[in-house]
């Protein structure tokens, strides 16, 4: 029995057709994976750039300390002004009459001057560095 030529070629052609389908599918999967890898690489690069510009822990701590000192200085200046406005003599309090505001808890306040008509002070770090200052009027 003689087989027709197309049937004889079928065992050879069928694997080629299947391989071609698999190649197309593999190419699509590879293209999708390449796209996803490129997107992830962009995200990593953006995170690395953001991290390079982010403040260090020490810088953030220093900023927080300075902000707390400035908050204390503003609160104390406000307290002094309120005292003067409510005073019959229109004067600032003596140090014995002054109660530091809560914002100054744990802060070092160094008085340069506290007179009936003027005041000047600094808020210092633990090492004695001036972090904030106020004076009036």
C-alpha positions as CSV (number, residue, x, y, z in Angstrom):
1,X,0.0,0.0,0.0
2,X,1.2,3.3,-1.0
3,X,0.4,6.3,1.2
4,X,-0.4,9.6,-0.3
5,X,2.4,12.1,-0.1
6,X,0.7,14.6,2.2
7,X,0.1,11.9,4.8
8,X,3.8,10.9,4.6
9,X,4.8,14.5,5.3
10,X,2.3,15.0,8.2
11,X,4.5,13.5,10.9
12,X,7.3,15.9,9.8
13,X,5.1,19.0,9.4
14,X,3.0,18.6,12.5
15,X,6.0,19.1,14.9
16,X,7.1,22.2,12.9
17,X,3.6,23.7,13.2
18,X,3.4,23.0,16.9
19,X,6.9,24.5,17.4
20,X,5.9,27.6,15.5
21,X,2.9,28.0,17.8
22,X,5.0,27.5,20.9
23,X,7.6,30.0,19.5
24,X,4.9,32.6,19.1
25,X,3.5,32.0,22.6
26,X,7.1,32.1,24.0
27,X,7.8,35.3,22.2
28,X,4.6,36.9,23.6
29,X,5.5,35.7,27.1
30,X,9.0,37.0,26.8
31,X,7.8,40.3,25.6
32,X,5.4,40.6,28.5
33,X,8.1,39.6,31.0
34,X,10.5,42.2,29.4
35,X,7.9,44.9,29.8
36,X,7.3,44.0,33.4
37,X,11.0,43.9,34.2
38,X,11.5,47.3,32.6
39,X,8.6,48.7,34.7
40,X,10.1,47.2,37.9
41,X,13.6,48.6,37.0
42,X,12.0,52.1,36.6
43,X,10.3,51.8,40.0
44,X,13.6,50.7,41.6
45,X,15.4,53.6,40.0
46,X,12.8,56.1,41.2
47,X,13.0,54.7,44.7
48,X,16.8,54.9,44.7
49,X,16.6,58.5,43.6
50,X,14.0,59.4,46.2
51,X,16.1,57.7,48.9
52,X,19.2,59.6,47.8
53,X,17.3,62.9,48.3
54,X,15.6,61.9,51.6
55,X,17.0,63.3,54.8
56,X,19.1,61.0,56.9
57,X,17.9,60.0,60.4
58,X,20.3,62.5,61.9
59,X,19.1,65.3,59.7
60,X,15.5,64.5,60.5
61,X,16.2,64.4,64.2
62,X,18.1,67.7,64.0
63,X,15.1,69.3,62.2
64,X,12.7,67.9,64.8
65,X,14.9,69.3,67.6
66,X,15.1,72.7,66.0
67,X,11.3,72.8,65.4
68,X,10.7,71.9,69.0
69,X,13.0,74.7,70.1
70,X,11.3,77.2,67.8
71,X,7.9,76.1,69.1
72,X,9.1,76.7,72.7
73,X,10.5,80.2,71.7
74,X,7.2,81.2,70.1
75,X,5.1,79.8,73.0
76,X,7.3,81.6,75.6
77,X,7.1,84.9,73.6
78,X,3.3,84.5,73.4
79,X,3.2,83.9,77.2
80,X,5.3,87.0,77.9
81,X,3.1,89.2,75.6
82,X,-0.1,87.8,77.2
83,X,1.3,88.6,80.7
84,X,2.2,92.1,79.6
85,X,-1.2,92.8,78.0
86,X,-3.0,91.6,81.2
87,X,-0.7,93.4,83.5
88,X,-2.0,96.7,85.1
89,X,1.6,98.1,84.8
90,X,1.9,97.0,81.2
91,X,5.1,95.1,82.0
92,X,6.7,91.7,81.5
93,X,6.9,89.3,84.4
94,X,9.9,88.8,86.6
95,X,11.4,85.3,86.4
96,X,9.8,84.3,89.7
97,X,6.3,85.2,88.3
98,X,6.8,83.4,85.0
99,X,5.6,79.9,84.3
100,X,7.1,78.4,81.1
101,X,4.6,77.1,78.6
102,X,4.2,73.4,78.1
103,X,6.0,73.7,74.8
104,X,9.1,74.4,76.7
105,X,9.1,71.2,78.8
106,X,12.5,69.6,78.4
107,X,14.0,72.7,76.7
108,X,16.8,74.8,78.0
109,X,15.9,78.5,78.1
110,X,18.7,81.0,78.6
111,X,17.7,84.5,79.5
112,X,19.7,87.3,78.0
113,X,17.4,89.9,79.5
114,X,14.0,90.0,81.3
115,X,13.2,93.5,82.2
116,X,9.8,95.1,82.8
117,X,9.7,96.6,79.3
118,X,11.8,94.1,77.3
119,X,13.0,90.5,77.1
120,X,15.5,88.5,75.2
121,X,16.2,84.7,75.4
122,X,17.5,81.7,73.6
123,X,16.5,78.1,73.5
124,X,19.6,75.9,73.6
125,X,20.4,72.4,72.6
126,X,21.9,69.9,75.1
127,X,25.3,70.9,73.9
128,X,24.6,74.6,74.4
129,X,24.1,75.5,70.8
130,X,21.4,78.2,70.2
131,X,18.5,76.7,68.4
132,X,16.0,79.5,68.6
133,X,15.7,83.0,70.0
134,X,13.1,85.7,70.7
135,X,13.2,89.2,71.9
136,X,10.7,92.0,72.4
137,X,9.7,94.7,71.8
